[in-house]
Amino acid sequence: MWIEAAAVYWLFVKILLYGTAILILISGTDDAMVDLIYWLRRLTGHRPYTRLDKKRKAEIMALPEQPIAIMVPAWQEWAVIHKMVELAASSFDYSNYHLFIGTYPNDEKTQVAVDGISIDYPRVHKVVTRNPGPTTKADCLNNIIEFISTFEKEKEIHFAIIGYHDAEDVIHPLELKIFNYFIPKYDLIQLPVFPLPRGHSHLIANHYMDEFGEAHCKDMVVREALTGNVPSAGVGTAFSRRAISTLEALNHHQVFDTNSLTEDYLIGFRLHAEGLKEHFALMATSLEKFPYIAVREYFPATVKRAVRQKSRWIVGIVFQGWRTLGWSRKLRLSYILMRDRKAVVTNPTNLAGYFIVVNIVFMEIYTGLDDNAWWFPSLIPYSSWLWDLLYINGFFLLNRIIQRFYFTGNLYGWGHGFLSIPRMIIANIVNFMAYFRALRQVKAARRTGNEVAWDKTDHEFPELSIPPGKNRAS
C-alpha cells in the first residue's frame, strides 16, 4: 500500500517539477529582459545616473530656493523622531524649508518629543491629527496637508514643493537642493532608497540591501526609460503643487488614498495617467564615501518584522494595486504592472522549487544508504526536453546571481557582494512567508468586508553625529 501511495506522491512531485520549471522560465526571461535593456543602454552611452560634478553642483547650489514643506508621519515614534529631525534640520544645505511632523492625540510621548525639537528648530512644526491613532500613513499625511494649507494662509507663504519622509530616514544634506533643481520641470521626484548596512551576520536586515541595490540602481532606471512612470517609494519623494492639486481632484479633495496600504505606490500611476512628468533622480557623486545622494535607513532585522513589512507591500502593490489600477492600455506600462504583481506567482513557485529539491535530495540519500530501497523512475528522463529547460533556468539563475553580486558589491563593497548570494535564499524564504501572510490578510478582509489593517513597522535610527548648532535659529 505504501508503495502505491509513494508512487502517487512521486507523480505529484514530477508534475509540480514540470509546472515550476515552466514558470521559472517565464519569470527568468522577464528578469533577463530588464537586465538586457539596462546593459544595452549602458553600452550605447546611456548613463543610468546623473554625475554631480563640480560644475553641476555649482549650478544646483546657485538656483533660488523655492519654499519646501517636508511631511513626516509619526505614530509612536518618540524613540527615533528627535534624532531624525535634529539630524535633518541641522544638516540641510537649504534654508527655505519647513518640517511638519504628524502626531496623534493619543500619543503624548511623540508629541512631547516634537515639542522639544521645535524649540531648538523653529522650522519644525507639530501637527496633531483629528482622529486618535493608529490610523494609516495616508490619513496622517492628509492631516498634515490640511495643516500646511492653514499654515500657508496664516504665514502668507506658498510651498512650491511638498515632500515626505518616514521617522527613521537619514536624509542627505543636498536632498532639498535636488528637489529644487528638478521641480517644476518634473511633478514627482523620487530619490533612491538604500538600506544602511549592518554586520555581515545580519542576513535578514542585509538582504534588503541586495534587493534595493538592484531595484534602485537598475530596475527603476529601466522602468523610467520604458514608460516614464516612477512610483513613489514612500520616502524621499517630492511633488510639485500641480501634482498635489491633481491628486486632490482625483481623490475627493484628499491627496492620499486612505484605503491603500501602499498609497505612495499608487500615486505615481495616477499622476502618470494625468500626463504629469516624473523622474527618478539617481545622482552620483564622487565627493562622498557613499556613491549616491539617497535616503538611508535601517530595515527590519528579524524574520517577524521583515515578514510584516513585506506582507504589507504585497497587499498594497499586488492585491490592492491590482484592484485599484487594473491594467493599462499602454503595453509597456502593463508590462511594468505585471512585473510588480508577478510575486503572486513567483513566491509560491520559489517555494515549490525548494520543495522539489528537498524531495530529490531525500530520494538520493535514501537510495544511497539502502541498496534494497525501492527506486522510482527518474523525475527527469535523460532524453526529456525538461533537461534543456533546466539548463536554461540554470543560466537565468546564474544571471540573477551575477546581477545581484554586481549591484550589491558596487554599493556596499565586494564582501557584501559575495554575501548577497546566500542571502538570495534568505530573501526567498522571507518573501514567500510574507506572501502567505498577505494572502491570509486579504482573505480575512474579504470575509469580513473590512480593508486590511495598517501594520506599522517598528523603527530604528542609527547613531550619527549631529552638526553643532547649524540652522537652530533659522
VOPAGU-2260 file (C-alpha; in pm, 1 decimal, decimal comma):
REM VOPAGU-2260
SITE   aa  ch    i         X         Y         Z
SITE  MET   A    0       0,0       0,0       0,0
SITE  TRP   A    1     276,3     240,0      92,4
SITE  ILE   A    2     442,0     181,8    -244,7
SITE  GLU   A    3     124,8     286,6    -428,9
SITE  ALA   A    4      92,4     596,4    -207,4
SITE  ALA   A    5     457,9     680,1    -262,8
SITE  ALA   A    6     414,1     636,7    -639,0
SITE  VAL   A    7     121,4     880,6    -641,4
SITE  TYR   A    8     323,8    1124,7    -431,0
SITE  TRP   A    9     623,7    1095,2    -665,5
SITE  LEU   A   10     394,8    1157,2    -963,1
SITE  PHE   A   11     269,9    1472,2    -789,8
SITE  VAL   A   12     630,5    1587,8    -740,6
SITE  LYS   A   13     702,3    1521,4   -1108,6
SITE  ILE   A   14     401,8    1723,8   -1226,7
SITE  LEU   A   15     497,8    2001,7    -985,8
SITE  LEU   A   16     852,2    1995,8   -1126,1
SITE  TYR   A   17     732,1    2049,4   -1483,1
SITE  GLY   A   18     497,2    2331,4   -1384,4
SITE  THR   A   19     758,3    2500,6   -1165,9
SITE  ALA   A   20    1025,3    2479,1   -1435,9
SITE  ILE   A   21     795,6    2646,0   -1689,7
SITE  LEU   A   22     700,1    2928,7   -1450,5
SITE  ILE   A   23    1064,7    2986,4   -1358,5
SITE  LEU   A   24    1147,3    3004,4   -1730,2
SITE  ILE   A   25     884,3    3276,1   -1782,8
SITE  SER   A   26     996,4    3478,1   -1479,8
SITE  GLY   A   27    1364,3    3432,8   -1567,1
SITE  THR   A   28    1303,4    3553,8   -1922,0
SITE  ASP   A   29    1125,9    3861,0   -1784,2
SITE  ASP   A   30    1412,6    3945,6   -1547,0
SITE  ALA   A   31    1670,7    3885,9   -1820,4
SITE  MET   A   32    1485,0    4128,3   -2048,5
SITE  VAL   A   33    1524,2    4406,9   -1792,6
SITE  ASP   A   34    1891,0    4317,2   -1748,4
SITE  LEU   A   35    1942,8    4321,2   -2124,0
SITE  ILE   A   36    1776,7    4661,1   -2165,5
SITE  TYR   A   37    1983,2    4808,2   -1883,2
SITE  TRP   A   38    2319,5    4683,6   -2011,2
SITE  LEU   A   39    2244,7    4763,2   -2375,1
SITE  ARG   A   40    2164,0    5119,8   -2273,8
SITE  ARG   A   41    2490,2    5142,3   -2083,3
SITE  LEU   A   42    2687,2    5001,2   -2375,5
SITE  THR   A   43    2527,8    5256,7   -2608,1
SITE  GLY   A   44    2620,8    5550,6   -2386,9
SITE  HIS   A   45    2306,5    5596,6   -2175,5
SITE  ARG   A   46    2439,5    5659,3   -1827,2
SITE  PRO   A   47    2195,0    5530,9   -1560,7
SITE  TYR   A   48    2276,8    5819,4   -1326,8
SITE  THR   A   49    2346,6    6192,4   -1335,7
SITE  ARG   A   50    2701,0    6279,9   -1235,1
SITE  LEU   A   51    2705,6    6551,4    -969,9
SITE  ASP   A   52    3037,1    6704,0   -1072,4
SITE  LYS   A   53    3160,0    7043,5    -953,2
SITE  LYS   A   54    3000,2    7229,3   -1243,6
SITE  ARG   A   55    2656,9    7075,6   -1195,2
SITE  LYS   A   56    2675,1    7113,6    -819,1
SITE  ALA   A   57    2758,0    7481,9    -857,3
SITE  GLU   A   58    2456,8    7518,0   -1088,1
SITE  ILE   A   59    2229,6    7343,7    -836,5
SITE  MET   A   60    2358,4    7546,1    -543,2
SITE  ALA   A   61    2313,8    7877,4    -729,4
SITE  LEU   A   62    1941,9    7829,4    -800,4
SITE  PRO   A   63    1696,7    8042,8    -598,7
SITE  GLU   A   64    1545,3    7836,0    -319,2
SITE  GLN   A   65    1176,1    7757,4    -362,0
SITE  PRO   A   66     980,1    7711,9     -37,0
SITE  ILE   A   67     968,7    7340,7      50,8
SITE  ALA   A   68     749,1    7157,9     302,8
SITE  ILE   A   69     858,2    6815,4     426,0
SITE  MET   A   70     599,6    6591,1     595,3
SITE  VAL   A   71     683,9    6318,1     847,1
SITE  PRO   A   72     404,5    6094,8     984,4
SITE  ALA   A   73     489,9    5983,2    1338,3
SITE  TRP   A   74     278,1    5731,4    1529,0
SITE  GLN   A   75     465,1    5612,8    1841,8
SITE  GLU   A   76     797,1    5738,0    1706,2
SITE  TRP   A   77     928,0    5907,6    2022,5
SITE  ALA   A   78    1234,8    5683,3    2024,1
SITE  VAL   A   79    1359,9    5798,8    1682,5
SITE  ILE   A   80    1184,8    6122,1    1580,9
SITE  HIS   A   81    1412,9    6352,7    1779,1
SITE  LYS   A   82    1728,1    6205,9    1624,8
SITE  MET   A   83    1585,0    6201,2    1273,5
SITE  VAL   A   84    1456,8    6558,7    1273,3
SITE  GLU   A   85    1756,7    6702,4    1454,8
SITE  LEU   A   86    1999,4    6546,2    1208,9
SITE  ALA   A   87    1796,6    6663,9     909,4
SITE  ALA   A   88    1733,9    7016,8    1038,1
SITE  SER   A   89    2097,2    7063,5    1137,6
SITE  SER   A   90    2248,7    6931,6     816,2
SITE  PHE   A   91    2021,4    7054,4     533,0
SITE  ASP   A   92    2216,8    7265,9     286,6
SITE  TYR   A   93    1896,7    7463,1     233,4
SITE  SER   A   94    1727,7    7739,8     430,8
SITE  ASN   A   95    1383,0    7789,9     274,5
SITE  TYR   A   96    1206,4    7485,7     417,6
SITE  HIS   A   97     971,1    7375,0     696,1
SITE  LEU   A   98     927,8    7031,0     855,0
SITE  PHE   A   99     578,5    6921,9     957,7
SITE  ILE   A  100     558,5    6625,3    1197,3
SITE  GLY   A  101     223,0    6445,7    1210,5
SITE  THR   A  102     144,6    6320,2    1562,9
SITE  TYR   A  103    -168,6    6173,6    1723,9
SITE  PRO   A  104    -382,3    6299,3    2014,1
SITE  ASN   A  105    -333,2    5968,8    2199,5
SITE  ASP   A  106      44,3    5960,2    2151,0
SITE  GLU   A  107     169,2    6206,3    2409,0
SITE  LYS   A  108     528,1    6078,8    2410,9
SITE  THR   A  109     580,7    6157,9    2043,1
SITE  GLN   A  110     411,2    6496,0    2087,4
SITE  VAL   A  111     644,6    6584,1    2373,0
SITE  ALA   A  112     946,4    6479,5    2164,2
SITE  VAL   A  113     835,9    6700,4    1873,8
SITE  ASP   A  114     765,9    6992,2    2109,1
SITE  GLY   A  115    1122,9    6968,4    2231,9
SITE  ILE   A  116    1262,5    6969,1    1879,3
SITE  SER   A  117    1054,5    7269,0    1770,2
SITE  ILE   A  118    1202,7    7479,8    2049,9
SITE  ASP   A  119    1552,7    7436,0    1907,7
SITE  TYR   A  120    1440,5    7436,0    1544,0
SITE  PRO   A  121    1168,6    7694,2    1467,8
SITE  ARG   A  122    1118,9    7549,2    1119,6
SITE  VAL   A  123     988,4    7227,3    1275,7
SITE  HIS   A  124     612,1    7220,0    1341,7
SITE  LYS   A  125     391,1    6973,0    1523,9
SITE  VAL   A  126      66,9    6857,4    1364,9
SITE  VAL   A  127    -194,2    6671,6    1570,2
SITE  THR   A  128    -438,2    6459,2    1369,7
SITE  ARG   A  129    -815,0    6474,1    1419,9
SITE  ASN   A  130    -853,8    6104,5    1495,8
SITE  PRO   A  131    -659,2    5900,5    1753,0
SITE  GLY   A  132    -402,4    5653,8    1626,9
SITE  PRO   A  133    -315,9    5429,2    1482,3
SITE  THR   A  134    -469,9    5530,2    1153,4
SITE  THR   A  135    -297,6    5482,0     818,0
SITE  LYS   A  136       6,1    5667,8     695,2
SITE  ALA   A  137    -215,2    5816,4     421,9
SITE  ASP   A  138    -458,7    5953,7     681,9
SITE  CYS   A  139    -176,0    6113,4     879,4
SITE  LEU   A  140     -33,4    6273,0     563,9
SITE  ASN   A  141    -375,1    6410,6     468,4
SITE  ASN   A  142    -396,2    6575,7     810,6
SITE  ILE   A  143     -54,7    6730,6     758,3
SITE  ILE   A  144    -158,6    6861,4     415,2
SITE  GLU   A  145    -458,1    7035,8     574,1
SITE  PHE   A  146    -232,2    7188,6     838,3
SITE  ILE   A  147       9,7    7310,7     569,3
SITE  SER   A  148    -275,5    7484,0     383,9
SITE  THR   A  149    -375,1    7668,0     703,0
SITE  PHE   A  150     -10,1    7745,5     777,7
SITE  GLU   A  151      33,6    7897,9     431,3
SITE  LYS   A  152    -261,4    8133,2     480,8
SITE  GLU   A  153    -150,3    8240,3     827,3
SITE  LYS   A  154     217,1    8292,6     735,7
SITE  GLU   A  155     149,5    8421,6     381,3
SITE  ILE   A  156     379,6    8159,8     229,8
SITE  HIS   A  157     324,4    7923,9     -60,9
SITE  PHE   A  158     520,9    7599,4     -70,1
SITE  ALA   A  159     620,9    7523,5    -428,0
SITE  ILE   A  160     733,3    7172,8    -331,1
SITE  ILE   A  161     589,7    6924,0     -81,5
SITE  GLY   A  162     775,6    6604,1       7,5
SITE  TYR   A  163     763,8    6335,4     270,0
SITE  HIS   A  164     977,5    6103,1     477,5
SITE  ASP   A  165     945,8    5838,9     746,6
SITE  ALA   A  166    1066,0    5884,8    1101,1
SITE  GLU   A  167    1366,2    5653,3    1057,9
SITE  ASP   A  168    1512,1    5816,7     746,9
SITE  VAL   A  169    1862,5    5957,0     726,4
SITE  ILE   A  170    1816,0    6246,7     484,3
SITE  HIS   A  171    2101,3    6364,0     262,0
SITE  PRO   A  172    2204,2    6729,4     318,3
SITE  LEU   A  173    2160,8    6805,3     -53,9
SITE  GLU   A  174    1819,0    6644,7     -88,6
SITE  LEU   A  175    1622,2    6969,2     -89,3
SITE  LYS   A  176    1864,8    7120,6    -338,8
SITE  ILE   A  177    1795,0    6825,3    -570,0
SITE  PHE   A  178    1418,8    6874,1    -534,0
SITE  ASN   A  179    1463,3    7244,5    -601,7
SITE  TYR   A  180    1666,5    7163,3    -913,5
SITE  PHE   A  181    1417,1    6924,2   -1074,7
SITE  ILE   A  182    1082,8    7085,0    -980,0
SITE  PRO   A  183     882,4    7229,1   -1158,8
SITE  LYS   A  184    1040,6    7065,8   -1464,8
SITE  TYR   A  185     903,6    6741,9   -1317,3
SITE  ASP   A  186     598,5    6698,7   -1096,5
SITE  LEU   A  187     722,2    6396,7    -898,9
SITE  ILE   A  188    1081,5    6340,4    -795,7
SITE  GLN   A  189    1193,6    6018,0    -629,3
SITE  LEU   A  190    1535,7    5975,3    -474,4
SITE  PRO   A  191    1683,0    5624,9    -440,9
SITE  VAL   A  192    1645,3    5445,0    -109,9
SITE  PHE   A  193    1939,7    5237,5       9,7
SITE  PRO   A  194    1935,7    5042,1     337,4
SITE  LEU   A  195    2206,4    5110,5     591,7
SITE  PRO   A  196    2436,6    4807,2     626,5
SITE  ARG   A  197    2464,4    4606,7     944,3
SITE  GLY   A  198    2722,2    4346,7    1042,5
SITE  HIS   A  199    2777,9    4064,2     792,7
SITE  SER   A  200    2593,9    3818,3    1017,2
SITE  HIS   A  201    2267,7    4016,0     993,8
SITE  LEU   A  202    2128,0    3820,9     699,4
SITE  ILE   A  203    1766,2    3932,6     740,5
SITE  ALA   A  204    1837,5    4306,2     753,0
SITE  ASN   A  205    2108,4    4297,1     488,0
SITE  HIS   A  206    1903,8    4114,1     226,2
SITE  TYR   A  207    1718,4    4443,7     183,1
SITE  MET   A  208    2048,0    4595,7      64,9
SITE  ASP   A  209    2061,6    4340,8    -215,7
SITE  GLU   A  210    1700,5    4397,1    -324,7
SITE  PHE   A  211    1704,1    4776,9    -308,0
SITE  GLY   A  212    2052,9    4799,9    -455,9
SITE  GLU   A  213    1946,8    4616,5    -770,8
SITE  ALA   A  214    1599,5    4770,7    -786,5
SITE  HIS   A  215    1707,9    5133,2    -744,0
SITE  CYS   A  216    2025,2    5116,0    -948,8
SITE  LYS   A  217    1883,0    4914,2   -1238,7
SITE  ASP   A  218    1511,1    4831,1   -1237,7
SITE  MET   A  219    1387,6    5185,0   -1166,3
SITE  VAL   A  220    1618,3    5322,5   -1434,6
SITE  VAL   A  221    1477,1    5080,8   -1693,6
SITE  ARG   A  222    1123,2    5146,0   -1574,7
SITE  GLU   A  223    1155,1    5520,1   -1627,7
SITE  ALA   A  224    1323,6    5473,0   -1965,8
SITE  LEU   A  225    1046,5    5240,8   -2090,0
SITE  THR   A  226     738,1    5415,8   -1953,0
SITE  GLY   A  227     820,3    5747,7   -1788,3
SITE  ASN   A  228     644,0    5613,8   -1478,5
SITE  VAL   A  229     814,6    5641,5   -1139,9
SITE  PRO   A  230     632,6    5512,7    -829,7
SITE  SER   A  231     692,4    5687,4    -501,2
SITE  ALA   A  232     889,7    5482,2    -251,6
SITE  GLY   A  233     705,6    5643,6      39,7
SITE  VAL   A  234    1019,7    5832,7     142,8
SITE  GLY   A  235    1248,5    6071,9     -42,0
SITE  THR   A  236     959,6    6181,9    -265,4
SITE  ALA   A  237     876,4    6539,4    -365,0
SITE  PHE   A  238     573,9    6677,2    -550,4
SITE  SER   A  239     505,6    6997,3    -734,6
SITE  ARG   A  240     194,7    7182,9    -624,3
SITE  ARG   A  241      44,1    7090,4    -958,4
SITE  ALA   A  242      80,5    6724,9    -858,6
SITE  ILE   A  243     -78,4    6788,2    -517,8
SITE  SER   A  244    -374,7    6967,9    -676,3
SITE  THR   A  245    -416,6    6689,4    -931,3
SITE  LEU   A  246    -424,3    6421,9    -660,5
SITE  GLU   A  247    -678,1    6620,9    -459,0
SITE  ALA   A  248    -903,2    6645,0    -763,6
SITE  LEU   A  249    -873,2    6271,6    -830,5
SITE  ASN   A  250    -938,2    6158,4    -473,8
SITE  HIS   A  251   -1228,9    6365,8    -339,4
SITE  HIS   A  252   -1010,2    6650,8    -208,8
SITE  GLN   A  253    -769,3    6415,1     -32,7
SITE  VAL   A  254    -416,8    6374,9    -165,2
SITE  PHE   A  255    -353,3    6026,9     -27,7
SITE  ASP   A  256    -580,4    5723,5     -58,4
SITE  THR   A  257    -660,7    5602,9     293,0
SITE  ASN   A  258    -791,6    5268,6     161,6
SITE  SER   A  259    -448,2    5154,7      43,1
SITE  LEU   A  260    -155,4    5024,1     247,2
SITE  THR   A  261      83,2    5147,6     -24,5
SITE  GLU   A  262     -73,7    5480,1    -120,6
SITE  ASP   A  263     269,2    5603,7    -231,0
SITE  TYR   A  264     291,6    5333,1    -499,0
SITE  LEU   A  265     -46,7    5428,2    -649,1
SITE  ILE   A  266      37,9    5798,5    -670,7
SITE  GLY   A  267     297,7    5755,3    -943,4
SITE  PHE   A  268      48,0    5577,4   -1169,4
SITE  ARG   A  269    -226,7    5833,4   -1109,4
SITE  LEU   A  270      -2,1    6126,9   -1192,3
SITE  HIS   A  271     139,7    5948,5   -1496,1
SITE  ALA   A  272    -212,6    5879,8   -1624,8
SITE  GLU   A  273    -286,5    6253,1   -1599,0
SITE  GLY   A  274      16,4    6337,6   -1812,1
SITE  LEU   A  275     238,7    6473,4   -1534,1
SITE  LYS   A  276     612,5    6415,0   -1561,3
SITE  GLU   A  277     804,7    6200,9   -1313,2
SITE  HIS   A  278    1176,7    6145,1   -1258,8
SITE  PHE   A  279    1392,0    5902,4   -1063,3
SITE  ALA   A  280    1683,9    6119,8    -951,3
SITE  LEU   A  281    1982,0    5886,9    -932,6
SITE  MET   A  282    2256,9    6139,9    -861,6
SITE  ALA   A  283    2611,7    6006,6    -835,3
SITE  THR   A  284    2882,5    6195,9    -651,6
SITE  SER   A  285    3249,9    6116,9    -615,4
SITE  LEU   A  286    3284,8    6360,8    -327,5
SITE  GLU   A  287    3146,2    6125,7     -61,9
SITE  LYS   A  288    3206,0    5774,7      66,3
SITE  PHE   A  289    2863,1    5650,4     -48,8
SITE  PRO   A  290    2827,3    5689,9    -426,8
SITE  TYR   A  291    2472,9    5832,9    -447,6
SITE  ILE   A  292    2257,3    6105,6    -299,3
SITE  ALA   A  293    1993,2    5887,7    -140,7
SITE  VAL   A  294    1769,9    5818,0     155,9
SITE  ARG   A  295    1935,8    5580,6     401,7
SITE  GLU   A  296    1765,4    5382,1     676,4
SITE  TYR   A  297    1774,2    5063,3     876,6
SITE  PHE   A  298    1540,5    4787,6     765,3
SITE  PRO   A  299    1391,3    4511,5     984,5
SITE  ALA   A  300    1646,8    4274,1    1134,3
SITE  THR   A  301    1416,0    3991,5    1244,7
SITE  VAL   A  302    1208,1    3746,9    1042,9
SITE  LYS   A  303     883,4    3854,4    1210,8
SITE  ARG   A  304     931,1    4223,7    1139,6
SITE  ALA   A  305    1053,3    4164,4     784,5
SITE  VAL   A  306     755,1    3942,1     706,5
SITE  ARG   A  307     514,1    4201,1     849,0
SITE  GLN   A  308     665,4    4477,9     639,0
SITE  LYS   A  309     680,5    4279,5     316,9
SITE  SER   A  310     330,0    4139,3     356,9
SITE  ARG   A  311     207,0    4499,8     374,8
SITE  TRP   A  312     388,0    4575,3      48,0
SITE  ILE   A  313     238,5    4267,2    -118,0
SITE  VAL   A  314    -114,0    4352,3      -4,3
SITE  GLY   A  315     -81,6    4710,8    -125,0
SITE  ILE   A  316     105,1    4659,8    -452,8
SITE  VAL   A  317     -23,3    4322,8    -570,5
SITE  PHE   A  318    -378,7    4289,9    -437,3
SITE  GLN   A  319    -496,8    4646,3    -370,8
SITE  GLY   A  320    -296,4    4784,4    -663,7
SITE  TRP   A  321    -446,1    4525,0    -897,5
SITE  ARG   A  322    -797,0    4610,8    -779,1
SITE  THR   A  323    -746,4    4988,5    -792,1
SITE  LEU   A  324    -534,0    5035,4   -1104,0
SITE  GLY   A  325    -631,3    4737,4   -1316,0
SITE  TRP   A  326    -423,6    4722,9   -1633,9
SITE  SER   A  327    -307,7    4993,2   -1871,3
SITE  ARG   A  328    -389,2    5024,4   -2239,2
SITE  LYS   A  329     -21,4    5100,6   -2290,2
SITE  LEU   A  330     166,4    4775,3   -2345,0
SITE  ARG   A  331     487,0    4890,9   -2175,8
SITE  LEU   A  332     307,0    5010,5   -1865,2
SITE  SER   A  333     107,8    4687,6   -1844,6
SITE  TYR   A  334     438,1    4501,6   -1864,5
SITE  ILE   A  335     568,2    4701,3   -1567,0
SITE  LEU   A  336     245,7    4634,3   -1376,3
SITE  MET   A  337     290,9    4264,3   -1449,1
SITE  ARG   A  338     642,5    4278,0   -1305,4
SITE  ASP   A  339     512,7    4449,4    -991,7
SITE  ARG   A  340     244,9    4184,3    -944,8
SITE  LYS   A  341     421,5    3868,9   -1050,4
SITE  ALA   A  342     510,5    3798,3    -686,7
SITE  VAL   A  343     164,8    3640,8    -666,6
SITE  VAL   A  344     310,4    3363,3    -885,8
SITE  THR   A  345     686,2    3371,2    -826,2
SITE  ASN   A  346     674,5    3347,4    -445,4
SITE  PRO   A  347     481,4    3016,7    -436,4
SITE  THR   A  348     686,4    2899,5    -735,6
SITE  ASN   A  349    1009,6    2952,7    -543,2
SITE  LEU   A  350     862,0    2760,8    -250,9
SITE  ALA   A  351     769,5    2476,5    -486,0
SITE  GLY   A  352    1125,5    2476,1    -617,8
SITE  TYR   A  353    1269,7    2430,8    -269,1
SITE  PHE   A  354    1014,9    2155,2    -201,9
SITE  ILE   A  355    1121,2    1967,7    -515,9
SITE  VAL   A  356    1491,9    1998,3    -432,6
SITE  VAL   A  357    1430,5    1861,6     -81,2
SITE  ASN   A  358    1245,5    1562,4    -227,7
SITE  ILE   A  359    1520,8    1486,5    -479,8
SITE  VAL   A  360    1792,3    1514,4    -215,0
SITE  PHE   A  361    1594,5    1288,6      20,0
SITE  MET   A  362    1549,2    1026,2    -253,4
SITE  GLU   A  363    1920,2    1033,1    -337,9
SITE  ILE   A  364    2019,9     991,9      27,2
SITE  TYR   A  365    1759,1     722,5      89,0
SITE  THR   A  366    1857,7     509,2    -208,1
SITE  GLY   A  367    2227,8     567,0    -140,4
SITE  LEU   A  368    2203,8     435,1     213,6
SITE  ASP   A  369    1989,2     130,4     133,6
SITE  ASP   A  370    2080,1     -89,7    -162,0
SITE  ASN   A  371    1742,9    -263,8    -136,0
SITE  ALA   A  372    1543,9      60,0    -136,0
SITE  TRP   A  373    1258,8      87,1    -380,7
SITE  TRP   A  374    1366,0     316,6    -662,6
SITE  PHE   A  375    1104,3     512,5    -851,1
SITE  PRO   A  376    1157,3     623,2   -1211,8
SITE  SER   A  377    1371,6     932,3   -1256,7
SITE  LEU   A  378    1190,7    1262,8   -1236,2
SITE  ILE   A  379    1383,1    1385,7   -1538,9
SITE  PRO   A  380    1441,7    1116,6   -1804,1
SITE  TYR   A  381    1772,7    1156,4   -1983,5
SITE  SER   A  382    1610,9    1226,7   -2322,1
SITE  SER   A  383    1346,0    1462,3   -2181,7
SITE  TRP   A  384    1310,3    1820,2   -2306,1
SITE  LEU   A  385    1296,4    1914,0   -1938,5
SITE  TRP   A  386    1676,0    1886,0   -1926,0
SITE  ASP   A  387    1704,6    2165,1   -2182,0
SITE  LEU   A  388    1458,5    2372,3   -1982,7
SITE  LEU   A  389    1655,0    2320,6   -1661,7
SITE  TYR   A  390    1979,4    2422,4   -1833,1
SITE  ILE   A  391    1813,3    2744,9   -1948,0
SITE  ASN   A  392    1678,5    2806,6   -1598,7
SITE  GLY   A  393    2024,8    2739,0   -1461,2
SITE  PHE   A  394    2159,3    3011,0   -1690,5
SITE  PHE   A  395    1891,4    3251,7   -1566,2
SITE  LEU   A  396    1980,9    3166,9   -1206,3
SITE  LEU   A  397    2347,3    3235,2   -1277,4
SITE  ASN   A  398    2250,0    3565,8   -1433,9
SITE  ARG   A  399    2049,3    3660,1   -1123,4
SITE  ILE   A  400    2346,5    3578,4    -902,1
SITE  ILE   A  401    2581,5    3788,9   -1115,2
SITE  GLN   A  402    2342,5    4085,6   -1125,6
SITE  ARG   A  403    2282,2    4075,4    -751,3
SITE  PHE   A  404    2655,0    4037,7    -680,4
SITE  TYR   A  405    2744,6    4332,7    -904,1
SITE  PHE   A  406    2490,9    4585,4    -776,5
SITE  THR   A  407    2532,5    4495,3    -408,9
SITE  GLY   A  408    2910,3    4488,2    -436,0
SITE  ASN   A  409    2921,7    4819,2    -622,4
SITE  LEU   A  410    2719,6    4988,4    -346,8
SITE  TYR   A  411    2835,9    4819,8     -28,9
SITE  GLY   A  412    3168,2    4656,3    -108,2
SITE  TRP   A  413    3251,7    4318,6    -254,9
SITE  GLY   A  414    3228,7    4140,7      80,8
SITE  HIS   A  415    2857,8    4216,6      85,7
SITE  GLY   A  416    2851,9    4135,2    -284,7
SITE  PHE   A  417    2959,9    3777,3    -212,5
SITE  LEU   A  418    2718,8    3751,3      83,0
SITE  SER   A  419    2432,4    3861,5    -140,2
SITE  ILE   A  420    2447,6    3513,7    -299,0
SITE  PRO   A  421    2346,2    3312,6      12,0
SITE  ARG   A  422    2116,7    3599,8     111,9
SITE  MET   A  423    1912,1    3525,3    -201,6
SITE  ILE   A  424    1786,3    3214,2     -20,9
SITE  ILE   A  425    1700,3    3423,5     286,4
SITE  ALA   A  426    1513,4    3670,2      65,5
SITE  ASN   A  427    1311,9    3391,2     -95,8
SITE  ILE   A  428    1213,3    3247,5     241,8
SITE  VAL   A  429    1107,3    3586,8     379,4
SITE  ASN   A  430     921,1    3670,3      58,5
SITE  PHE   A  431     709,4    3357,1      44,9
SITE  MET   A  432     634,1    3380,1     417,7
SITE  ALA   A  433     518,9    3737,6     357,3
SITE  TYR   A  434     315,7    3624,6      56,6
SITE  PHE   A  435     116,5    3370,0     256,4
SITE  ARG   A  436      62,7    3619,5     538,1
SITE  ALA   A  437     -64,6    3874,5     284,1
SITE  LEU   A  438    -290,9    3610,5     132,1
SITE  ARG   A  439    -442,3    3534,1     473,1
SITE  GLN   A  440    -496,3    3905,6     538,6
SITE  VAL   A  441    -670,7    3960,8     205,3
SITE  LYS   A  442    -896,4    3656,0     252,1
SITE  ALA   A  443    -987,7    3770,9     602,8
SITE  ALA   A  444   -1067,0    4120,0     473,6
SITE  ARG   A  445   -1294,0    3982,5     202,2
SITE  ARG   A  446   -1470,7    3760,4     452,7
SITE  THR   A  447   -1535,3    4044,7     697,2
SITE  GLY   A  448   -1583,9    4320,3     441,6
SITE  ASN   A  449   -1313,0    4535,5     601,4
SITE  GLU   A  450    -993,4    4669,2     449,8
SITE  VAL   A  451    -664,1    4510,2     556,8
SITE  ALA   A  452    -542,0    4690,5     869,0
SITE  TRP   A  453    -224,1    4901,9     862,3
SITE  ASP   A  454      56,1    4700,6    1020,3
SITE  LYS   A  455     318,2    4954,4    1123,7
SITE  THR   A  456     686,7    4858,5    1134,1
SITE  ASP   A  457     893,2    4948,5    1441,6
SITE  HIS   A  458    1177,9    5181,2    1351,1
SITE  GLU   A  459    1542,3    5226,3    1445,1
SITE  PHE   A  460    1767,8    5524,2    1388,5
SITE  PRO   A  461    2146,3    5498,4    1358,4
SITE  GLU   A  462    2382,9    5671,0    1597,5
SITE  LEU   A  463    2513,8    5959,2    1387,7
SITE  SER   A  464    2687,7    6281,1    1484,1
SITE  ILE   A  465    2477,2    6598,4    1475,9
SITE  PRO   A  466    2645,7    6907,9    1327,4
SITE  PRO   A  467    2678,9    7155,7    1614,9
SITE  GLY   A  468    2434,9    7445,1    1607,3
SITE  LYS   A  469    2363,3    7465,8    1234,4
SITE  ASN   A  470    2019,0    7603,6    1140,6
SITE  ARG   A  471    1898,3    7613,1    1503,1
SITE  ALA   A  472    1797,1    7975,1    1484,1
SITE  SER   A  473    1667,0    7963,9    1128,1
